[in-house]
Amino acid sequence: MTALLDEVLAPRSPWSHVLGAGQTLRIIDLAGNQAVDFLAYVAGDPQERYDAQATVAAQRALFLRTGSVLRTNEGRPLLSVVASTCEYHDTIGGACSPESNTLRYGHHTSQQHACVDNFLAALAPWGLGKRDIVSNVNWFMNVPVEPDGTLGIVDGISAPGLFVELRAEVDTLVAISNCPQVNNPCNGFDPTPVRLVVGS
């Protein structure tokens, strides 16, 4: 693999990039227990985008692992998980927002920075906005589903140096929020940086 880009994304920060078809993105959890919220769109036609329901239905599983294929709202392959050293990744936990923080943790959290804020910043240069934020992937996040159907956000299963690597099946705009959440254990209550490597 030839590295085309290799950078460290600071805690609580947004990021976006267009991957050419066949290029890869490796996301490395540098310190461990850092959730990385993720959205993806067909570059040039962002109304076709990652779709959690289509992805879950096609693979008949909630969690993403090596070999999983992220599908669009048209059912097409968008990105493939070509490698993952973390056992699995979440598709249902969603992105934190000022509204969800207030509901879950109290009104004193309403001004805390959230993943929705990061997504808005990451998508703005591409002409996308709040209506373009859909259900997202949470790399490295642990959201178990209990037998009664309830789910929780619990301590992560990642560790320092674990990674997930994606291959773009078409030209793909990706947007990341290096999650700023401090009110639940998805980031070990202490957001940390991640490393992003784009390769060909």
C-alpha positions, 0 to 999 in steps of 0.5 A, a space after each residue: 500500500 502507498 500512503 497518500 495521506 497520513 494524519 492524526 485527528 485531534 480529539 473532538 474534531 471533524 474530518 472529511 475526504 473523498 476516497 477514489 474507487 479502490 483506495 483505502 482508509 485505515 482508522 487507528 485507535 491510538 489510545 484505545 476506547 475512542 469512538 469514531 462516528 462515520 458517514 459516507 456518500 457517493 461522491 458527486 451524487 450524495 443523495 446516494 449514501 450509506 444506509 444502515 438498514 440496507 447494510 444490516 439487512 444485506 449482511 443479516 447482522 447488526 455489527 460490522 466486522 472484516 468482510 462486511 460491506 457498507 451499502 447505500 440507500 440504493 443497495 449498492 456496495 459503497 465501502 468494504 471492511 477489508 481488515 479489522 483488529 477490533 472484534 466488531 463495530 456498531 451500526 445502531 448507536 447513532 451520533 450524539 447531539 446537543 438534543 440527545 445530550 440534554 435528554 440523556 444527561 441533563 440540561 447542563 450538557 446542552 452546550 457541550 460539543 457533539 458529533 452532530 456539530 462535527 458532522 455539520 462542519 465536515 460536510 459543509 465544504 461539500 454543500 451538505 447540511 443537517 438534512 444529509 446526516 443519517 444513521 451512522 457507523 460508530 467504529 470501535 463503539 460497543 453497543 450490545 443488544 440485550 435479549 429484551 431488545 434494549 441497548 446500551 452504550 458501555 465500555 469499548 472493546 478497542 485497545 491502543 493500536 487497533 484499527 479498521 480498514 475500509 476500501 471504497 467500491 466507488 468514489 466515496 465522500 467520507 465524514 468523521 467525527 472523532 467523538 467528543 462525548 464525555 458523559 458515557 463510556 464510549 470514549 472512556 470519558 476522555 476523548 483521544 486522537 485517532 490516526 487516519 491513513 489513506 492508501 492506494 
